[in-house]
């Protein structure tokens, strides 16, 4: 038969372990919820997975302190890749604040999608004489 001392020690050990069990249970519950919420929808056997709609891909090279091509006409939904081929860092920033590539070092690139028709003038904020225009038809 357990003594009073052993009984108290077991109770203290169980009480000390309780917060660990609660944390483990909560962590497991969160992981299960995250897994089920991001699972892709089921597709019938043999059917290819759905592909996102994507327009054409266009390239603008930043070279010689210029955007090449400086004027580009694309369709709505098309994507433009800006790639810096200069030694100096550059940006591709909308004059109206609609988009900003951030600072691009040599060899870095950024993709931007244009869904709304219109004319989008842009420049390099580090070298404001560098300018270009994207026209979405």
URUR-V74850 format. One record per residue. N is the residue number from 1. PHI is phi in whole degrees, -180 to 180 (999 if undefined). NEAR is the number of other ideal C-beta (glycine too) atoms within 12 Angstrom. D_FIRST is the distance of its C-alpha to the first C-alpha in Angstrom with 2 decimals. Layout:
BEGIN
n = [N,N]
phi = [PHI,PHI]
near = [NEAR,NEAR]
d_first = [D_FIRST,D_FIRST]
END
This chain:
BEGIN
n = [1,2,3,4,5,6,7,8,9,10,11,12,13,14,15,16,17,18,19,20,21,22,23,24,25,26,27,28,29,30,31,32,33,34,35,36,37,38,39,40,41,42,43,44,45,46,47,48,49,50,51,52,53,54,55,56,57,58,59,60,61,62,63,64,65,66,67,68,69,70,71,72,73,74,75,76,77,78,79,80,81,82,83,84,85,86,87,88,89,90,91,92,93,94,95,96,97,98,99,100,101,102,103,104,105,106,107,108,109,110,111,112,113,114,115,116,117,118,119,120,121,122,123,124,125,126,127,128,129,130,131,132,133,134,135,136,137]
phi = [999,-69,-81,-60,-63,-63,-59,-66,-65,-65,-64,-65,-63,-66,-66,-69,-80,-56,-60,-66,-66,-65,-63,-63,-66,-65,-62,-65,-67,-67,-64,-66,-66,-65,-65,-72,-77,-105,-66,-70,-66,-69,-118,-60,-59,85,-83,-69,-65,-64,-105,-69,-67,-143,-84,-72,-108,-121,-120,-121,-96,-101,-151,63,56,-152,-93,-122,-78,-77,-122,-136,-112,-133,-93,-60,94,-74,-121,-118,-106,-98,-125,-89,-106,-90,-72,-81,-73,-144,-131,-125,-124,-61,-68,-103,82,-76,-150,-155,-75,79,-76,-108,-83,-57,83,-85,-141,-143,-106,-135,-104,-124,-102,-102,-59,154,-112,-122,-75,-142,-151,-95,-68,-82,-138,-60,-76,-81,-137,-154,-141,-115,-109,-102,-88]
near = [5,10,9,10,10,12,13,13,14,15,15,13,13,14,14,12,14,14,12,14,14,13,13,14,14,14,14,14,14,14,14,14,13,12,12,11,10,10,11,10,9,9,12,9,6,6,10,8,11,11,8,9,12,13,20,20,21,29,23,37,26,41,22,16,23,24,37,21,20,25,19,32,22,31,22,19,20,27,27,37,24,39,27,34,24,26,13,20,23,41,32,43,30,26,21,13,12,21,26,23,32,20,21,31,20,16,15,21,24,25,22,33,26,32,19,18,16,18,21,32,23,35,30,32,22,23,23,14,14,29,25,34,24,37,24,27,17]
d_first = [0.00,3.82,6.47,9.54,11.55,9.87,10.01,13.62,14.57,13.78,15.76,18.54,18.82,19.18,21.67,23.62,23.96,25.18,28.78,29.05,28.10,30.65,33.32,32.79,33.07,36.16,37.79,37.30,38.72,41.72,42.46,42.45,44.73,47.13,47.37,48.25,50.72,52.81,52.90,56.52,57.66,57.67,61.06,62.28,62.09,65.14,66.21,66.64,64.57,66.56,68.52,69.10,72.70,74.34,77.89,79.94,79.05,81.60,81.68,82.97,83.31,83.45,85.96,88.71,87.53,88.22,86.48,87.85,88.90,89.46,90.00,87.87,88.09,85.10,83.98,81.27,77.87,79.03,77.15,78.67,77.31,78.46,78.36,79.33,81.52,82.72,81.53,81.20,78.42,79.49,78.27,79.40,79.13,80.61,83.23,81.76,78.11,77.10,75.73,75.02,74.16,72.82,73.98,74.72,75.09,77.16,76.03,73.70,74.23,73.05,73.45,74.54,75.11,77.95,77.73,80.23,83.99,85.78,86.99,84.50,86.11,83.89,84.21,82.49,81.24,81.60,85.19,86.58,89.82,87.84,88.02,87.56,87.47,85.49,87.10,84.98,87.35]
END
